[in-house]
Amino acid sequence: MKKPDIVILGAGYGGIMTAVKLQKKLNMNEATITLVNKYDYHYQTTWLHENAAGTLHHDRTRIPIKDVVDTDKVHFVMDTVVSIKPEKKKVKLENGELYYDILVIGLGFETATFGIPGLKENAFTIENINSARLIKDHLEYNFAMYQYEDEKNHGRLNIVVGGGGFTGVGYLGELANRIPALCEEYDINKSIVRIINIEGESTVLPGFDPQLTEYAMSSLESRGVEFITGAVLKECKPDRIIYEKDGREMEIPTYTTVWAAGVRANTIVEESGFEHNHGKIEVRHDLRAPDYDDVFAIGDCALIIDEKTDSPYPSTAQMAVQQSETVAHNIMSLVQETGELDEYKPHLLGTVTSLGNNDAIGDVLNNRKMFGMKAVIMKKIIDNRYLLKLGGVGLLMRKGKFNIFY
Ligand SMILES: Cc1cc2nc3c(=O)[nH]c(=O)nc-3n(C[C@H](O)[C@H](O)[C@H](O)COP(=O)(O)OP(=O)(O)OC[C@H]3O[C@@H](n4cnc5c(N)ncnc54)[C@H](O)[C@@H]3O)c2cc1C
C-alpha cells in the first residue's frame, strides 16, 4: 500500500511543532512528511515587536528550519502557498503543486486593517521578520533624516502605535526602552520624541485585569509614552494620521504609524473555500475541518469556541503549541489506524506581557497577578521553555533569553 503523504503548511508555532513531533512519532516507511514554508527559517512571532523596536536582533528570533527538523525524515519545501483545493487534495504553490492524503493548515495570521483609509498603504505592521526589520530601519532613517535636514520636521520623531492590545502594549514597552539609545546615537534631545498610542476603548488592554492594566499604563507613561484612549483612527497618510476623539477630528504629524490593532486568519483559508467563521476554520474537537476528515487546522487558522462563555478562545502561540500535540497524535492514529482520535482541550496557563526588557505584567495560573521583575522572569521562562521543547538544550543555549537584569 502507498505511504500516506502528510503535508504541513506553515512553519510557525503550530506547523513546526507538529513536524517535530511527527518526526519522532512516525518512522520513515509509515508516511512521507512534507513541511512547506515561505522562508527557510521559523520565527518566533511573539518576539517580533522586539525586532521592530531594535531591542533584539532579528537573528535571535529566527531559527533555521534545518536546525530543528530532521530533513532525512521531513521533506522541507521552501515555497509560498497560493491556494488549497480540498476536493482534489492538492495545494497550489508559487512554484508547483503538492498532493496530500493528510493536510495540516498552519498558515498563521494576517493584519486586518478594517478598510481604514491609507492604513494598508502607509502604516507598518509587525507580521514577520521582514516587516519587523523594516520598522526598525525606518525608525533609524527618520532619526537620521531629522538631524540631516536643515528645516526640522518633528513628524519624523513622532511614532504612533495604533491599538492598545497585547501586541501594541508590548511594542510600546520596547520603544520606550529603545528611544533613549536612539536619541543618544543620533544626538537628539529625548524630550522632543513622542511615542503615542491610539486606542478605541477607554483603556488599553480592554478586558484584562484593571490593576495590571493600570500598572502597565503608568510604567509606560513614566517612560514617556502618551495614551490617547477612546479615540478612533480615521485615516493614515504618509506624513500624518487623523483620529477622532469626543466628536472632533485631530491630526498628528508622523512618518511612522505602526498598526497593531487587528489580525485575522490567513486569507488563503477563506479563499480556498473552507467553511469558516470570521476567516478561521471552526474545527471539530479533534482539530479537523468540519467537512474534511483529512484536513487539520491549527493555531491562528483554527477557531475553537469556549463552551463556558460561548465565545472563541483568543488565538495565541500557547494554543498553537498545545494543539500541535493533539494534531500529531491524531495524524499518527490515522496513519497507524489505531482508532479513536484525541480531543483538544485548551489548558490556558495565563498571559504574560512584557513592557520592555525590564518590566512586565502577568495573570497566570488561576488569576495570580504578577508585575515587575517576577513577571519579567516568568516571561523569559515561557520563552525559554518553548525553545527547549522545539530544539532541546542546544537551541535553548543558542537562542534563549538569560538577560534578566538589564
Ligand atoms: C508582536 C506579537 C506578539 C505576540 N505575543 C504573544 C505572546 O506573548 N503570547 C502568545 O501566546 N501569543 C502571542 N502572539 C500571538 C501569536 O504569535 C500567534 O497566535 C501565533 O504566532 C500563531 O501561531 P501559528 O502557528 O498559527 O502561526 P505563525 O506563528 O504566525 O506562523 C505562520 C507560518 O506560516 C508561514 N506562512 C504564512 N503564509 C504563508 C504562505 N502563503 N506560504 C507559505 N508559508 C506561509 C509563515 O512564514 C509562518 O512561518 C503575538 C503576536 C504578535 C504579532
Ligand as a Chemical Component Dictionary entry (heavy atoms), coordinates in Angstrom:
data_LIG
# 
_chem_comp.id                   LIG 
_chem_comp.type                 NON-POLYMER 
_chem_comp.pdbx_formal_charge   0 
_chem_comp.three_letter_code    LIG 
# 
loop_
_chem_comp_atom.comp_id 
_chem_comp_atom.atom_id 
_chem_comp_atom.alt_atom_id 
_chem_comp_atom.type_symbol 
_chem_comp_atom.charge 
_chem_comp_atom.model_Cartn_x 
_chem_comp_atom.model_Cartn_y 
_chem_comp_atom.model_Cartn_z 
_chem_comp_atom.pdbx_ordinal 
LIG C1  C1  C 0 4.114  41.019 18.145 1  
LIG C2  C2  C 0 3.294  39.841 18.609 2  
LIG C3  C3  C 0 3.415  39.404 19.918 3  
LIG C4  C4  C 0 2.690  38.293 20.364 4  
LIG N1  N1  N 0 2.854  37.878 21.652 5  
LIG C5  C5  C 0 2.247  36.752 22.073 6  
LIG C6  C6  C 0 2.511  36.237 23.377 7  
LIG O1  O1  O 0 3.227  36.842 24.162 8  
LIG N2  N2  N 0 1.943  35.048 23.731 9  
LIG C7  C7  C 0 1.137  34.334 22.870 10 
LIG O2  O2  O 0 0.685  33.225 23.233 11 
LIG N3  N3  N 0 0.846  34.807 21.625 12 
LIG C8  C8  C 0 1.381  35.987 21.201 13 
LIG N4  N4  N 0 1.127  36.471 19.931 14 
LIG C9  C9  C 0 0.226  35.707 19.053 15 
LIG C10 C10 C 0 0.988  34.522 18.433 16 
LIG O3  O3  O 0 2.207  34.962 17.900 17 
LIG C11 C11 C 0 0.167  33.812 17.352 18 
LIG O4  O4  O 0 -1.050 33.398 17.923 19 
LIG C12 C12 C 0 0.968  32.599 16.822 20 
LIG O5  O5  O 0 2.097  33.041 16.129 21 
LIG C13 C13 C 0 0.115  31.710 15.932 22 
LIG O6  O6  O 0 0.887  30.612 15.540 23 
LIG P1  P1  P 0 0.622  29.884 14.160 24 
LIG O7  O7  O 0 1.402  28.631 14.176 25 
LIG O8  O8  O 0 -0.842 29.811 13.878 26 
LIG O9  O9  O 0 1.175  30.883 13.038 27 
LIG P2  P2  P 0 2.551  31.714 12.920 28 
LIG O10 O10 O 0 3.419  31.506 14.087 29 
LIG O11 O11 O 0 2.124  33.095 12.575 30 
LIG O12 O12 O 0 3.220  31.055 11.653 31 
LIG C14 C14 C 0 2.678  31.021 10.369 32 
LIG C15 C15 C 0 3.752  30.500 9.426  33 
LIG O13 O13 O 0 3.187  30.356 8.123  34 
LIG C16 C16 C 0 4.070  30.877 7.163  35 
LIG N5  N5  N 0 3.274  31.335 6.041  36 
LIG C17 C17 C 0 2.319  32.304 6.046  37 
LIG N6  N6  N 0 1.769  32.416 4.836  38 
LIG C18 C18 C 0 2.381  31.514 4.051  39 
LIG C19 C19 C 0 2.233  31.138 2.689  40 
LIG N7  N7  N 0 1.321  31.726 1.904  41 
LIG N8  N8  N 0 3.032  30.173 2.192  42 
LIG C20 C20 C 0 3.957  29.555 2.989  43 
LIG N9  N9  N 0 4.125  29.846 4.282  44 
LIG C21 C21 C 0 3.356  30.823 4.803  45 
LIG C22 C22 C 0 4.795  31.994 7.877  46 
LIG O14 O14 O 0 6.053  32.258 7.286  47 
LIG C23 C23 C 0 4.944  31.404 9.298  48 
LIG O15 O15 O 0 6.124  30.663 9.387  49 
LIG C24 C24 C 0 1.802  37.608 19.468 50 
LIG C25 C25 C 0 1.668  38.076 18.163 51 
LIG C26 C26 C 0 2.385  39.181 17.724 52 
LIG C27 C27 C 0 2.240  39.663 16.303 53 
# 
loop_
_chem_comp_bond.comp_id 
_chem_comp_bond.atom_id_1 
_chem_comp_bond.atom_id_2 
_chem_comp_bond.value_order 
_chem_comp_bond.pdbx_ordinal 
LIG C1  C2  SING 1  
LIG C2  C3  SING 2  
LIG C2  C26 DOUB 3  
LIG C3  C4  DOUB 4  
LIG C4  N1  SING 5  
LIG C4  C24 SING 6  
LIG N1  C5  DOUB 7  
LIG C5  C6  SING 8  
LIG C5  C8  SING 9  
LIG C6  O1  DOUB 10 
LIG C6  N2  SING 11 
LIG N2  C7  SING 12 
LIG C7  O2  DOUB 13 
LIG C7  N3  SING 14 
LIG N3  C8  DOUB 15 
LIG C8  N4  SING 16 
LIG N4  C9  SING 17 
LIG N4  C24 SING 18 
LIG C9  C10 SING 19 
LIG C10 O3  SING 20 
LIG C10 C11 SING 21 
LIG C11 O4  SING 22 
LIG C11 C12 SING 23 
LIG C12 O5  SING 24 
LIG C12 C13 SING 25 
LIG C13 O6  SING 26 
LIG O6  P1  SING 27 
LIG P1  O7  DOUB 28 
LIG P1  O8  SING 29 
LIG P1  O9  SING 30 
LIG O9  P2  SING 31 
LIG P2  O10 DOUB 32 
LIG P2  O11 SING 33 
LIG P2  O12 SING 34 
LIG O12 C14 SING 35 
LIG C14 C15 SING 36 
LIG C15 O13 SING 37 
LIG C15 C23 SING 38 
LIG O13 C16 SING 39 
LIG C16 N5  SING 40 
LIG C16 C22 SING 41 
LIG N5  C17 SING 42 
LIG N5  C21 SING 43 
LIG C17 N6  DOUB 44 
LIG N6  C18 SING 45 
LIG C18 C19 SING 46 
LIG C18 C21 DOUB 47 
LIG C19 N7  SING 48 
LIG C19 N8  DOUB 49 
LIG N8  C20 SING 50 
LIG C20 N9  DOUB 51 
LIG N9  C21 SING 52 
LIG C22 O14 SING 53 
LIG C22 C23 SING 54 
LIG C23 O15 SING 55 
LIG C24 C25 DOUB 56 
LIG C25 C26 SING 57 
LIG C26 C27 SING 58 
# 
